[in-house]
């Protein structure tokens, strides 16, 4: 990662909507990301399989 560039931030929805849905798939910069809300914590997982 380039240290001179600030990290990118994305708006994917309101917190209340994400909590209610519990999980959501989004596409950011061509990458599929799974957002999960579990036990009062948000997790973001890249859905790309690196073994392929």
Backbone as CSV, one residue per row, in Angstrom:
resi,resn,N_x,N_y,N_z,CA_x,CA_y,CA_z,C_x,C_y,C_z
1,UNK,0.847,-1.175,0.000,0.000,0.000,0.000,0.890,1.234,0.000
2,UNK,0.521,2.227,-0.786,1.284,3.463,-0.867,1.051,4.285,0.404
3,UNK,2.118,4.577,1.127,1.996,5.286,2.403,1.624,6.754,2.219
4,UNK,1.828,7.291,1.021,1.528,8.699,0.777,0.050,8.946,0.489
5,UNK,-0.690,7.907,0.125,-2.102,8.059,-0.192,-2.958,7.830,1.057
6,UNK,-3.958,8.678,1.274,-4.861,8.422,2.404,-5.745,7.213,2.096
7,UNK,-6.195,6.496,3.121,-7.064,5.343,2.877,-8.394,5.798,2.283
8,UNK,-8.963,4.976,1.422,-10.256,5.298,0.823,-11.368,4.957,1.805
9,UNK,-12.402,5.775,1.771,-13.571,5.529,2.604,-14.782,5.458,1.689
10,UNK,-15.694,4.536,1.990,-16.889,4.328,1.186,-18.116,4.371,2.080
11,UNK,-19.192,4.919,1.555,-20.472,4.873,2.247,-21.268,3.733,1.638
12,UNK,-21.610,2.725,2.445,-22.351,1.579,1.927,-23.762,1.494,2.491
13,UNK,-24.081,2.324,3.458,-25.433,2.339,4.004,-25.446,2.849,5.429
14,UNK,-26.632,3.065,5.927,-26.774,3.513,7.308,-26.537,2.347,8.262
15,UNK,-25.984,2.652,9.409,-25.676,1.629,10.402,-26.917,0.823,10.765
16,UNK,-28.043,1.498,10.947,-29.280,0.807,11.330,-29.695,-0.210,10.277
17,UNK,-29.532,0.135,8.999,-29.880,-0.784,7.919,-28.951,-1.994,7.900
18,UNK,-27.662,-1.763,8.137,-26.703,-2.875,8.159,-26.949,-3.791,9.349
19,UNK,-27.268,-3.220,10.502,-27.546,-4.031,11.692,-28.784,-4.886,11.454
20,UNK,-29.819,-4.307,10.863,-31.054,-5.044,10.609,-30.841,-6.162,9.586
21,UNK,-30.057,-5.899,8.550,-29.815,-6.902,7.510,-28.884,-8.016,7.988
22,UNK,-28.010,-7.744,8.942,-27.015,-8.675,9.492,-25.888,-9.025,8.519
23,UNK,-26.159,-9.022,7.223,-25.111,-9.249,6.221,-25.509,-8.589,4.915
24,UNK,-24.490,-8.137,4.184,-24.744,-7.435,2.937,-23.546,-7.622,2.017
25,UNK,-23.825,-7.905,0.750,-22.774,-7.973,-0.262,-22.713,-6.641,-0.976
26,UNK,-21.517,-6.102,-1.143,-21.314,-4.859,-1.880,-20.135,-5.044,-2.820
27,UNK,-20.096,-4.237,-3.868,-18.967,-4.240,-4.797,-18.281,-2.887,-4.701
28,UNK,-16.996,-2.900,-4.351,-16.199,-1.688,-4.209,-14.980,-1.800,-5.098
29,UNK,-14.845,-0.878,-6.019,-13.713,-0.887,-6.968,-13.575,-2.229,-7.667
30,UNK,-14.697,-2.852,-8.023,-14.666,-4.128,-8.731,-14.439,-5.343,-7.849
31,UNK,-14.372,-5.177,-6.539,-14.161,-6.299,-5.609,-15.448,-6.565,-4.843
32,UNK,-15.822,-7.827,-4.713,-16.997,-8.199,-3.934,-16.599,-8.311,-2.468
33,UNK,-17.330,-7.597,-1.623,-17.049,-7.541,-0.195,-18.306,-7.964,0.559
34,UNK,-18.153,-8.803,1.561,-19.249,-9.218,2.430,-19.122,-8.449,3.734
35,UNK,-20.176,-7.714,4.111,-20.225,-6.986,5.372,-21.130,-7.783,6.307
36,UNK,-20.624,-8.147,7.476,-21.371,-8.946,8.453,-21.445,-8.181,9.767
37,UNK,-22.617,-8.201,10.384,-22.795,-7.646,11.723,-23.079,-8.830,12.646
38,UNK,-22.174,-9.063,13.600,-22.300,-10.218,14.500,-21.844,-9.798,15.894
39,UNK,-22.686,-10.022,16.871,-22.393,-9.723,18.276,-21.872,-8.295,18.449
40,UNK,-22.614,-7.345,17.890,-22.345,-5.910,18.024,-21.030,-5.471,17.384
41,UNK,-20.517,-6.241,16.413,-19.281,-5.903,15.713,-19.480,-6.075,14.215
42,UNK,-18.916,-5.158,13.424,-18.955,-5.259,11.974,-17.675,-5.919,11.476
43,UNK,-17.823,-6.773,10.472,-16.694,-7.430,9.815,-16.840,-7.235,8.311
44,UNK,-15.732,-7.067,7.616,-15.719,-6.959,6.158,-14.773,-8.027,5.619
45,UNK,-15.284,-8.856,4.717,-14.500,-9.951,4.154,-14.456,-9.837,2.641
46,UNK,-13.285,-10.001,2.082,-13.116,-10.028,0.633,-13.620,-11.385,0.150
47,UNK,-14.502,-11.400,-0.853,-15.078,-12.661,-1.324,-14.268,-13.325,-2.436
48,UNK,-13.115,-12.768,-2.773,-12.286,-13.378,-3.788,-11.574,-14.601,-3.214
49,UNK,-11.616,-15.708,-3.954,-10.906,-16.909,-3.538,-9.488,-16.840,-4.095
50,UNK,-8.521,-16.780,-3.219,-7.132,-16.614,-3.653,-6.489,-17.918,-4.105
51,UNK,-7.155,-19.044,-3.892,-6.600,-20.329,-4.344,-6.836,-20.549,-5.828
52,UNK,-7.781,-19.819,-6.415,-8.083,-20.007,-7.838,-7.110,-19.265,-8.719
